[in-house]
Amino acid sequence: MVRSPGRQILVAVYAVFAVAAGARSAVQIATKFDEAPLAYLLSAFAAVVYVIATVALRYQGQRATRIALAAISLELVGVLAVGAISTGNPDLFPDQTVWSEFGVGYGFIPLALPVIGLWWLWRNGRPTVSR
């Protein structure tokens, strides 16, 4: 379970983003899906990634750490890819996603969060490699 203050803060921020991205995408998908389906589905996908990271970070152990590492790495790739694509070709995203323009709509926290999460895992939760 959550023990250190750093882990608690990380879990709390991921939980907030899971709720924010999930609620926003649920409303958008339910009310105006036809306007920007790719953007809304990407926000829903981001919410799922945030939920997985939240749950995995909440626990200690090799398995939880590996799941958190995979989720946060996927998050970083997602925010970098969607950020680059949405900046370079904004016509593909007629509405914002959580990761659009590197998370500009959320104060760039979606860009900073996986970097901080990966750094925290590297410093505190590295799984041991078994052979």
Number of C-alpha atoms within 10 A of each C-alpha: 12 14 10 10 9 13 21 15 12 21 23 15 15 25 19 16 23 23 15 17 24 22 15 18 24 17 12 21 19 11 10 11 16 11 14 17 16 17 25 28 17 20 27 23 18 26 27 17 22 28 22 21 28 23 16 22 29 19 17 15 14 14 12 19 23 18 16 26 23 17 24 25 18 15 24 22 14 21 25 19 16 22 22 16 17 22 15 11 10 15 10 13 19 13 16 19 29 31 29 28 22 26 20 16 14 15 10 16 18 24 23 14 18 23 16 14 23 20 12 15 19 13 9 13 20 15 16 10 6 4 3
